[in-house]
Amino acid sequence: MLTTLAAAAGLFVATNIDDIVVLSLFFARGAGHKGTTAAILTGQYLGFLGILVASSVVGLGFNAVIPTDLIRYFGLIPLLLGLWAAWQAFRGEDDDEDISGKKLSTLAVAGVTFANGGDNIGVYVPVFTTSTLAEVAVYCAVFLALVAPLVWAARFVATRPGIAEALEKWESVLFPVVLIALGISILLAV
């Protein structure tokens, strides 16, 4: 049991450390808006639940439900969100007269989290395939327990004075660029 717990924690960190960048950009985008942290946390949990359901379904042998060939098309979610954000920035709709950020959509965060989880699914499926149902349940429980600390770590990074200033200055460029690059990399993967 301890081995499974340690393996789950290590696997989560290895597959989700890159999410700190994306989540930090979400925090920068929603800076100053009430409910930003709740929207990001809820969206991250929803998206991660989707990752776990897909990984469990495929890993436990039900891959007819979610063919692994389709995982790459999840890249359309961040790609389209990034293109929309770029279009808004280009049209000037991204500029705010006040210092507060934009209101975030929980579903947008969930969609990006899920789409960005293609690599997670690719790693979790073989692990789940070789694990018992009880071990899969432990992996899922540990992963879900670590989602909140991941979000808090991203919030911490995004609110450091130097980083916050850079994110505030460059968020309207970085946010669409990162989402578009993420979408393209997911589409081209596999």
N, C-alpha and C positions, 0 to 999 in steps of 0.2 A: 504494500500500500504506500509506504513512504517513497519507494522508488517511482511509483506512478505519479505521486504528487510532485516530486522533484522534476521528473521528466516533463510533466505538464507545465510547470512554471517555466522551465527552460525553453520549452517549445513556444510558449506564448511570447516570451520576451524576444526570442529569435525571429518570430514571424510578425511581430507587431511594433518593433522599435521604430520602423519607418513611419508609422502612423503619427508619431509625435509631430512631424513636420506638417502633415495635412491638418491635423487637429489644431496645431498652433495657428495655421492660416485661418481656420474657422474661427478661432478665438479673436484673431485680429479683425476679421471681417465683422464680427458681432460686437466688437468692443464698445462699451458704453450703453448697450441695449440690455434692459432688464430681461432676465430669462435666458441669456446666451448660454451660460453653463448648463442649465437644465436641458435646453434644446440639444446641445452637443452631447451631453451624457445620455439622454434618451435615444437620440439618433444613433449613437455609437452602440448602445445595447441592442437596438432593433436590428441594425446592420450586422452586428456580430451574431445575434441569434440566427439570422438568415445564413450566415457562414457555417454555423454549427449544424443547423438543420441539413444544409446541402452536404456538408462533410459526413455527417452521420448517415444520411440516406445512402450516399454513394459508398461510404466506407463499410457499411453493414450489408452491402450487397444489393441494394435497390437502385442501381445505376440506370435502370430503364426510366426512372422518374426524372432524373437530371443527367442527361448525357454529358460526359466531361468535355466533349467537343464544343458545347455551348458556353462554357465558362468564359471563353475569350470575349464573347459578345457583351458580357457585363461591362466591358470597357466603354460601351456607348454611354453609360450613365455619367461618369465623370467627364467624358469628352463633350457631351451635349451641355452639361452644366458649365463647363469651362468656356465653351463657345458662347453661351448665353451671357456669362459674366464678362467676357471680352467685348461682346456687342454692347452691353450696358456701359462699360467703361469708355468705349469708343464714342458712344452717343452722348456721353457726359452724364448719364443717369446714375453712374456709380459715385459721382462726386456729391458729397454732403456739404451743406452750408454750415451745419453744426459739427461738433467734434465726435459725435457718436457714430458708431458703425452701422451696419445694416442688420435688420432683423433676420435671423436665421430660420430656415425651415428644418424641423426635425427630420422630415422625410428626405430632404436633400442630404443631410449628414448621414442618414441611414443608407441611402442609395450609394453614396461615395464609399462609405465603410464597406458595404457589401461588395461593390465592384472592385475595390482595392483588395478584397479578401480572396481574389482568385489564386494568389500564391499561397495563402493560408489553406485554402481548400486542397490545392495540389500537394501540400505537405501533410495535412491532417488525414486525408483519405488513406494513404498507405499505413499510417499509424493506427487509424481506427480499424482498418481491415485486419490487422494482426493483433488486435486487442479484444478482450472479452467485452461483453455488454457492460459489465460493472466498471471496467477500466475506462471505457468510453464515457460513462457517466461521470467518473472522477475527472477526466480530462475536461469535459464540458463545464463542470462545477468550478474547477480551478480557473479555467479561461474566463468564465463569467465573473468570478471574484476579482480578477485582475483588470477587468475593463475600467472600473472606476479609478484605480490608481494610475492607469495609463492616461485617462482624461485629465486627471489632476496634474500629472507630470507635464502634459502639453500646456495646460493652463499656466503652470509655473514658468515654463519656458517662454510662453507668449507674453507674460507680464513682467519679465525682467526689463529694467529701464532701457538698456541699449537695444535689446531685441525688440521690445515693444515699439520704440521709436522707428526702427528700421521697418518693422512690419506695418506700422501705420503709414509710413511714407511710401512703401512699395507694394502694399497689399493689393491694390487695384490691378497691378501688373502680375505679381506673383501668384495670386489666387487662380486666375484663368490659365496662366502658363503651366502651373503645377497640375491642375485638373486635366488640361488638354494633353500634357505629356503622359500623365498617368493613364488616361483613357487610351491613348495610342499604344503605350507599352503593353497594356492588357490585351488590346486587340491583336497585337503582333505576337504575343506570347504563344507558346505551344506549337 
